[in-house]
Amino acid sequence: MKKYFPYLILISALLITCSGSFFSIYGLGKLFGGHQLGATIIAFSFEFGNIITAASLKYYWKFLPNILK
């Protein structure tokens, strides 16, 4: 179990992130029904940026100055 635990955490995090992103993108697409494609593209870009920002912060956290933390 100890060997597989990090993979279970990874799968869990990916499922939570993907389902949250899906409903956010889907909801914005429905909210802006007349411009559904444009709203979906913008929402996807925001969600992708959130994931990249979170990953970058995790990777560079120990290198950031205290003022940015």
N, C-alpha and C positions, 0 to 999 in steps of 0.2 A: 504493500500500500504506500509505503514511504516513497518508493520509486515513481509511482504514478501520480502522486498528489500535485506536483507542479503542473502536470498536464491537465488535471481536472480543474485546477484554478484557471488555467489559460482558456479552456473550453467554456467554463462558466462565464468568465469575463467577456469573451467574444460573443456568446449568446446574448448576454445582457446588453452589450453595446449595439449589436446588430438589431435586436428587437426594438430597443429604444430609438435607434436611428430610423428604422423602418416606419414606426408609427409617427415620428416627428415629421418625416418627409411626406408620408401619406396624408397626414393631417393638414399640413400646409398646402399640399396640392389640392385637397378638397376645399380648404378655406378660400383659396383664390381660384375658383372654378373656371373663370374666364381665361385665366393665364396659368393653367395647370402645369404646362411643361416648363415655363420659366420659373415658377415657384418651386417646382421639384428640383430643377437644376441648382437653384440658389440654396435650397435646404440641404441638398446633397453636399454642396461645397462647404457649407457651414459645419455639417457633421464630420466630414472628412478632415477639416481644419481642427475641429475639437480633438479628434483622435490623434492627429499628428502633434498637436500642442501638448497633450497629456503624455505622449511617449517621449517627446523632447524634454519636457520638464523632469520626467523620471530619470532619463539618461544624464542630463546635465545638472541635476540638482546640487551635487557636491561641488561643482565648479562655479555656480552662480554666486555673486556677491550677496551679502546678507540683506542689503536694501531691496533686492529683487525677490527675495524669499518672502 
